[in-house]
Amino acid sequence: IFLKDLATGAVTRVSSPAGAFEADGDASSPAISGDGAYIVFASDAGNLAERDGNELTDVFGAANPAMKRQPTDLTLTGSLVLENFPAGTLVGTFATTDPDLENTFSYSFAAGTPDNGAFTILGNELRTAGPFDYELRSAYTIRARTTDQGGLWMEKDFTITIANVNEAPLQIAATGALAVAENSPPGTAVCSLATIDPDLVDSHTYFLVDNAGGRFAVQGAQIL
């Protein structure tokens, strides 16, 4: 059984493995599935399937070599990245599901989301285009495309999550007079303390590195 691709003129034998060996019997009654993906035929050959010794006419199926099918799924393994990590940090790797198992794929961004610019694609790897700040934004949505070597493609959206990193406080601020009258009794408040921290939900504790010979102490967020 031979198949002719009317678009390209290519003729392919489908009634035995291409060029591997000759069938030892005749083939007949070819038919193509409704979606064009498969060809079935009857054959008297006994060497098309392993341990075919029934000496009867059997029905065989083969993928239509002229019918290339588009990818059916695109996955991303890994979708979490820590804030403050540098450009080029690996986020995850793409993989494609395709009925044509021999296909190879390339990956790119597809139009539809402005967040694509925050990332780059290198081969099948999704990488960051720069550091992220969790406190400004904790999730991004990209749209990626997988394309096989024949130009067939599919697209899919992915959400990338930015993970928080505990960042060091930037500054200690004091409010109050920052002065105390002489002969004030112990426990007189001098000032209150507050911390400037990129992690806005953090809580803080205070202690004195130098208490001036025991003249000052910390209670909660106050210097006494």
matplotlib code that plots the C-alpha trace (Angstrom):
import matplotlib.pyplot as plt

x = [0.0, 1.4, 0.3, 0.7, 0.8, -1.1, 0.4, 4.1, 3.9, 5.8, 4.9, 5.4, 5.0, 2.9, 2.2, 5.6, 8.2, 9.8, 12.6, 13.2, 12.0, 9.5, 6.2, 5.8, 2.2, -0.2, -1.9, -5.4, -8.4, -6.7, -8.7, -7.9, -9.4, -11.8, -9.2, -6.6, -4.2, -4.1, -4.2, -5.6, -5.2, -5.6, -2.6, -1.8, 1.8, 3.0, 6.1, 4.4, 3.8, 5.9, 4.6, 2.0, 1.6, -2.1, -1.8, -4.9, -5.6, -5.0, -5.9, -3.0, -2.8, -0.1, 0.3, -0.3, 3.2, 1.7, -0.5, 1.4, -0.6, -0.1, 1.1, -1.6, -0.1, 2.6, 3.9, 6.3, 8.2, 8.9, 7.0, 8.5, 11.4, 12.8, 12.8, 16.1, 17.7, 19.7, 18.7, 19.2, 17.9, 16.2, 12.5, 11.5, 11.7, 9.1, 8.0, 5.6, 3.1, 2.6, 1.0, 4.0, 6.6, 9.5, 8.9, 11.3, 10.2, 11.2, 9.7, 8.9, 6.6, 3.2, 1.4, -1.3, 0.3, 2.6, 4.4, 6.4, 9.0, 9.9, 11.4, 13.5, 13.4, 16.7, 16.1, 13.4, 14.3, 12.3, 14.7, 14.3, 15.1, 15.9, 15.4, 11.8, 10.5, 7.9, 6.7, 5.8, 4.3, 4.0, 2.8, 3.2, 1.4, 3.2, 2.0, 4.3, 4.2, 5.6, 6.3, 7.3, 9.7, 6.8, 5.5, 2.5, 2.1, 0.0, 0.0, -0.7, -0.7, 1.4, 1.5, 4.9, 5.0, 7.5, 8.6, 9.4, 12.9, 13.4, 15.4, 17.4, 16.0, 17.2, 17.1, 16.0, 14.0, 13.5, 10.6, 10.4, 12.6, 15.7, 16.5, 15.8, 15.9, 18.5, 17.4, 14.5, 13.5, 14.3, 11.8, 11.4, 10.8, 13.5, 12.1, 10.2, 11.8, 10.5, 12.1, 12.1, 12.1, 11.4, 9.3, 6.4, 4.7, 7.8, 7.9, 11.0, 12.7, 15.2, 18.2, 21.0, 24.5, 25.7, 23.6, 25.9, 27.0, 23.5, 21.9, 19.4, 17.3, 14.9, 11.3, 9.4, 10.0, 11.0, 14.3, 13.9]
y = [0.0, 3.4, 6.8, 9.9, 13.4, 15.6, 18.7, 17.7, 14.8, 12.5, 8.8, 6.6, 2.9, 2.2, -1.5, -2.4, -0.6, 2.0, 0.3, -2.2, -5.4, -6.6, -8.0, -11.7, -11.3, -9.1, -6.0, -4.8, -2.7, 0.5, 3.1, 6.4, 7.4, 10.4, 12.7, 11.6, 10.6, 6.8, 4.3, 0.8, -2.1, -5.8, -8.0, -11.7, -11.1, -13.0, -10.9, -7.5, -8.2, -10.3, -13.8, -13.5, -17.2, -17.5, -17.6, -15.5, -12.1, -9.5, -5.8, -3.4, 0.3, 2.9, 6.6, 8.7, 10.0, 12.9, 14.0, 15.9, 16.9, 19.9, 19.6, 18.8, 20.2, 22.4, 22.1, 24.1, 22.3, 24.9, 28.2, 29.7, 32.2, 34.0, 37.7, 39.6, 36.8, 38.1, 38.1, 34.7, 32.8, 29.5, 29.4, 26.2, 24.0, 23.6, 20.2, 19.4, 16.6, 15.7, 12.7, 12.7, 11.3, 12.0, 15.7, 18.3, 21.7, 25.3, 27.6, 31.3, 33.9, 34.5, 37.8, 38.4, 39.3, 42.2, 40.1, 38.2, 41.0, 40.1, 36.7, 35.2, 31.8, 30.0, 26.7, 25.0, 27.0, 29.9, 32.4, 35.8, 39.0, 40.8, 40.6, 40.7, 42.5, 40.4, 43.5, 45.2, 42.2, 38.5, 36.9, 37.2, 35.6, 34.7, 33.1, 30.6, 28.9, 25.5, 25.0, 21.7, 21.5, 21.5, 24.8, 23.5, 25.1, 25.7, 28.3, 28.2, 30.6, 30.1, 31.9, 32.5, 33.0, 35.3, 34.0, 36.3, 36.5, 37.9, 41.1, 43.0, 46.1, 49.3, 51.8, 52.4, 55.6, 57.3, 59.6, 61.8, 64.5, 62.4, 64.2, 63.8, 66.2, 65.7, 63.9, 62.3, 59.1, 55.6, 54.6, 58.0, 57.7, 59.1, 58.1, 55.5, 53.3, 52.2, 50.1, 50.8, 47.3, 46.2, 43.4, 45.4, 42.7, 41.9, 42.5, 43.7, 43.6, 46.1, 46.0, 48.5, 47.8, 50.4, 51.4, 54.2, 52.4, 51.2, 54.6, 53.5, 50.5, 49.2, 48.2, 47.1, 49.8, 52.5, 53.7, 54.6]
z = [0.0, -1.0, 0.0, -2.1, -0.5, -3.0, -1.5, -1.9, -4.4, -2.0, -2.2, 0.9, 1.4, 4.5, 4.2, 5.8, 7.8, 5.5, 3.7, 6.5, 4.7, 2.2, 3.4, 2.6, 1.5, -0.3, 1.2, 0.3, 1.3, 2.5, 4.3, 6.0, 9.3, 9.4, 10.8, 8.3, 11.0, 10.4, 7.6, 8.0, 5.6, 5.3, 4.7, 4.2, 5.3, 8.3, 9.1, 9.8, 13.5, 15.9, 16.4, 13.7, 12.9, 12.3, 8.5, 8.2, 6.7, 9.4, 9.7, 10.4, 11.3, 10.6, 11.3, 8.2, 7.4, 5.5, 8.4, 10.9, 14.1, 16.2, 19.8, 22.3, 25.6, 26.9, 30.5, 32.6, 35.4, 38.0, 38.4, 41.6, 41.8, 44.9, 45.0, 44.6, 42.6, 39.5, 35.9, 34.3, 37.3, 36.1, 36.8, 35.0, 31.9, 29.1, 27.7, 24.9, 24.4, 20.8, 19.0, 16.6, 19.0, 16.8, 16.6, 18.1, 19.5, 19.9, 22.6, 22.5, 24.0, 22.5, 22.5, 25.0, 28.3, 29.1, 31.8, 29.1, 29.2, 32.8, 31.6, 28.8, 27.1, 26.5, 24.6, 26.7, 29.9, 31.3, 33.0, 34.7, 32.9, 36.2, 39.9, 41.4, 44.5, 46.3, 48.2, 44.9, 43.2, 44.0, 40.7, 37.0, 34.0, 30.8, 27.6, 25.9, 22.5, 21.5, 17.8, 16.1, 13.3, 10.8, 12.1, 14.0, 17.4, 20.5, 23.2, 27.0, 29.9, 33.1, 36.4, 37.9, 41.7, 43.4, 46.8, 49.7, 51.1, 54.6, 54.0, 56.6, 58.2, 56.5, 59.4, 63.0, 63.5, 66.9, 67.7, 70.8, 72.5, 72.5, 75.7, 79.4, 82.3, 84.9, 88.0, 86.2, 87.9, 86.4, 83.8, 82.2, 78.5, 76.3, 72.9, 70.9, 68.3, 64.9, 62.1, 58.3, 56.7, 53.1, 54.6, 55.8, 57.8, 59.9, 63.7, 65.5, 68.9, 70.2, 72.6, 73.4, 72.2, 74.6, 77.6, 78.8, 81.9, 82.8, 82.5, 79.8, 79.1, 76.4, 77.2, 74.1, 71.6, 74.1, 75.4, 79.1]

ax = plt.figure().add_subplot(projection="3d")
ax.plot(x, y, z, "-o")
ax.set_aspect("equal")
plt.show()
